[in-house]
Amino acid sequence: MKSIIFLTILTSLLFLFVINIIGIAPALGQSFHNPVAAIGDNPNIPLVVGRVIKIVLGIVGSIALVLFITAGFIWMTAKGEAAKIKKATDIMLWAAIGLVVIFSSYAILNFVFGIIK
């Protein structure tokens, strides 16, 4: 049973990662053959950092989504066992805290880069 859950989580992460890259790369003007083609000879540092932050946020958001789905699955299959319910709520709590930290860091970086420009 654990191997099926692990395989499902791994497949979901891979799928979400591919979806994020396909959705983000064209919006950033990157090609899959040469990911630095949009940067050119004279890189704009805030632009490059912004692109990296957007990609990382997409990946982290996908991981958080998978954690919430996994926690929900554990909770639904707990059959009233307090230990499993506690584990699921802990996963949800830490995933939510992680999202708050990630969005806070994004807001801080956005503020700092706004001042630098």
N, C-alpha and C positions, 0 to 999 in steps of 0.2 A: 504494500500500500504506500509506503513512504517513497519507494522508487517512482511510482506513478505520479505522486504529488510533485516530487522533485523534477521529473521529466516535463510535467505540465508547466511548472514555474519556469524552467529553463527555456522551453519552447515559447512561452508567452513573452519572456524578456527578449528573446531573439526577434520575435515578430514585432514587438513594440519598438525595438531599436531600429529595425529596418524601416518601419513606417516613419519613424521620426527622421531618419536620415533622408529618406525619399522626400518627405514633406519639407524639411528644412533646407536641404542643399540647393534646390532650384531657387528658393526665395533669397538665398544668400548670394546667388550668382555663381555658384561653384559647379564645376563639372566633376563627374566621378573619375575621369581619367587623370585630371590634374587639379587636385583640390585647392592649390594655391594660385590658380590661374586668375581668380578674381582680385587677388591682392596686387599683382603686378610688380613693377620694378620699384615703385615708391610706396611702401606700405603705410597706411594710415593706422597708427597704433590703436586709437579708440575703436576704429571699425573692426580691426582684427580681434581685439579683445571682446567686443560685443558679439561677434560671430561665434567665438568659442563659448562665451557665456550662454548664448541661446541654445547651442548644441548640448551643452552640459545640462542645462535646465530641462531640456526635452528628455534626455536620458534619465535624469533623476526623477522627473515626474512619472516616467514609465515605470521605474522601479517602485515608486511609492504606490502607484496603482496596483501593481502586482502584489505588493505587501498587503494592501487593503483587501484584495480579492482572496489572498491566501488566508488572512485572518478571518474573513467571513466564512470561508470554507471550513476552517478549523472549528469555528464557533457553531456552525450549523451541524457539523458531524460530532459534536462533543457529547451528545446524548446525556446532558445534565452533569457531566463530570466537571467538578469545580476547577481542577488543575488545567484542563484544556480550555475552559472558558477564560480563566485568568491569563493563560498564554496568549489567546486570541486578543483579549483586550489590551494586553501589554504590547503586542505587535502593532495594533491600531494606534495606541497612544504614542509609541516611538516613531511611527511613520508620520503621524500628524505633527509631532514636535520637529521632526526632520524637515517637513515641508515648510513649517514656520521659519525655521533657521535658513533654509534655502531662499525663500521669498524675501526674508529680511536682508540677507546678504545681497540679493539682487537689487533691492531698493537702495541700499547703501551705495553699491557700486554705481547705480544709475545716478544717484545724487552727486557722487564724487566726479564722475565723468561729465556731468552737466556743468559743474563748476570749472573743470579743466578746459572745456571747449571755449 
